[in-house]
Amino acid sequence: MTDTAPPLALDDVVRAWALLHRAVRDRRSALRTPVLASVGADGAARARTVVLRAIEDAPRLALLHTDVRSAKVAEIEAAPGVTLLAHDPRARLQVRLEARAAVERSGPRIDAARAALSEAALADYAGVLPPGAPLTGHRPARDPSMARQHLAVVILSVQSLETLQHTPEGWRRALGRPDGAGWAAHWLVP
Ligand SMILES: Cc1cc2nc3c(=O)[nH]c(=O)nc-3n(C[C@H](O)[C@H](O)[C@H](O)COP(=O)(O)O)c2cc1C
């Protein structure tokens, strides 16, 4: 008879956080492009794909880049409770972060992000009109000299991390909350 120790919820949470760390640098990781859900001014959910730019540990933060004029910025400034949802089909893992979001428009993080922007990424921020504005043609007017000023960093302060992991025995679901330098974690019914 084999006597394997039962899995720990904490291990699933720690592993998911480590995978998010790795995803920042791994363009092939599905966890690198999660969905950010916020609450619109009308109370309805708004969701969009974003790129995970950085993960920090103390405190536990997830960092995103966006155009300061985009709808999500106004939304999260009015209602900072957001969800970041990622799914990695290869790892058979869903990761759900609940977080408080804040937008940084100046400071060292912005300076570093602006300095690191590639030419291709610069083009994403060069629109003269704000993202989502109606267009008459299909090509928006661009002013590359303004691009860096449109960049904002969205800082997600993680409130909880939930994993849903498929295993040969079926699904298992863990919930972790930042607790000092670690996590407090327990299992949930999947
Ligand atoms: C693969 C992918 C990655 C994206 N990454 C970002 C991103 O990092 N930041 C961002 O603001 N928008 C990103 N977008 C565009 C958003 O999904 C969205 O269309 C745009 O930000 C406008 O959203 P909003 O009007 O809800 O603010 C990405 C879209 C895709 C398909």
The ligand as a MOL file (V3000), in Angstrom:
LIG
                    3D

  0  0  0     0  0            999 V3000
M  V30 BEGIN CTAB
M  V30 COUNTS 31 33 0 0 0
M  V30 BEGIN ATOM
M  V30 1 C -3.2420 39.6970 -26.2710 0
M  V30 2 C -3.7380 41.0630 -25.8260 0
M  V30 3 C -2.9990 41.7710 -24.9120 0
M  V30 4 C -3.4370 43.0310 -24.4970 0
M  V30 5 N -2.7090 43.6980 -23.5590 0
M  V30 6 C -3.1580 44.8800 -23.1040 0
M  V30 7 C -2.4650 45.5500 -22.0380 0
M  V30 8 O -1.4560 45.0720 -21.4960 0
M  V30 9 N -2.9610 46.7310 -21.6120 0
M  V30 10 C -4.0770 47.2810 -22.1590 0
M  V30 11 O -4.4720 48.3560 -21.7170 0
M  V30 12 N -4.7550 46.6840 -23.1570 0
M  V30 13 C -4.3250 45.4910 -23.6340 0
M  V30 14 N -5.0130 44.8530 -24.6270 0
M  V30 15 C -6.2000 45.5080 -25.2060 0
M  V30 16 C -7.3680 45.3490 -24.2320 0
M  V30 17 O -7.8280 44.0060 -24.2560 0
M  V30 18 C -8.5300 46.3090 -24.5340 0
M  V30 19 O -9.0190 46.0690 -25.8170 0
M  V30 20 C -8.1120 47.7660 -24.4330 0
M  V30 21 O -7.1830 47.9710 -23.3770 0
M  V30 22 C -9.3270 48.6680 -24.1800 0
M  V30 23 O -9.9410 48.2760 -22.9820 0
M  V30 24 P -10.9220 49.2280 -22.1690 0
M  V30 25 O -11.6780 50.0560 -23.1700 0
M  V30 26 O -11.7940 48.2850 -21.4190 0
M  V30 27 O -10.0950 50.0990 -21.2550 0
M  V30 28 C -4.6150 43.5860 -25.0500 0
M  V30 29 C -5.3600 42.8450 -25.9510 0
M  V30 30 C -4.9220 41.6090 -26.3330 0
M  V30 31 C -5.7570 40.8290 -27.3270 0
M  V30 END ATOM
M  V30 BEGIN BOND
M  V30 1 1 1 2
M  V30 2 1 2 3
M  V30 3 2 2 30
M  V30 4 2 3 4
M  V30 5 1 4 5
M  V30 6 1 4 28
M  V30 7 2 5 6
M  V30 8 1 6 7
M  V30 9 1 6 13
M  V30 10 2 7 8
M  V30 11 1 7 9
M  V30 12 1 9 10
M  V30 13 2 10 11
M  V30 14 1 10 12
M  V30 15 2 12 13
M  V30 16 1 13 14
M  V30 17 1 14 15
M  V30 18 1 14 28
M  V30 19 1 15 16
M  V30 20 1 16 17
M  V30 21 1 16 18
M  V30 22 1 18 19
M  V30 23 1 18 20
M  V30 24 1 20 21
M  V30 25 1 20 22
M  V30 26 1 22 23
M  V30 27 1 23 24
M  V30 28 2 24 25
M  V30 29 1 24 26
M  V30 30 1 24 27
M  V30 31 2 28 29
M  V30 32 1 29 30
M  V30 33 1 30 31
M  V30 END BOND
M  V30 END CTAB
M  END
